[in-house]
Amino acid sequence: MLFMLINRTRTDLSADEFQKLGELAKNFYADIPEGVTLHADWGALDQSRTFALMEAEEQSQIESIQAPFRPYVDIEIVPVRELSGWEAS
């Protein structure tokens, strides 16, 4: 199943918290868990949000790997499907 993750970094983070967030992200990208595929990753030009298209069998897998980020970002996980024009592919 495909999931779109929308992460909004909290604006009130201290320098230490922002550094910890960066370390978490670096570690995640270095070792994406088995059973989870990162298809694409984007960042808003104003650096307010990131968007990731991920695939996993269950939403709980996505929630689990996002759990360490919750103190630093507001996370929205949206199950999605690919569309071709107005029809689902």
WOKA-V126057 format. One record per run of one state. SS is the DSSP state (alpha for helix, beta for strand, coil for the rest). FROM is the first residue (numbers start at 1). TO is the last residue. If there is no record, write none. Layout:
SS|FROM|TO, SS|FROM|TO
//
This chain:
coil|1|1, beta|2|9, coil|10|14, alpha|15|30, coil|31|36, beta|37|43, coil|44|48, beta|49|55, coil|56|58, alpha|59|69, coil|70|72, beta|73|80, coil|81|82, beta|83|84, coil|85|86, beta|87|88, coil|89|89
//
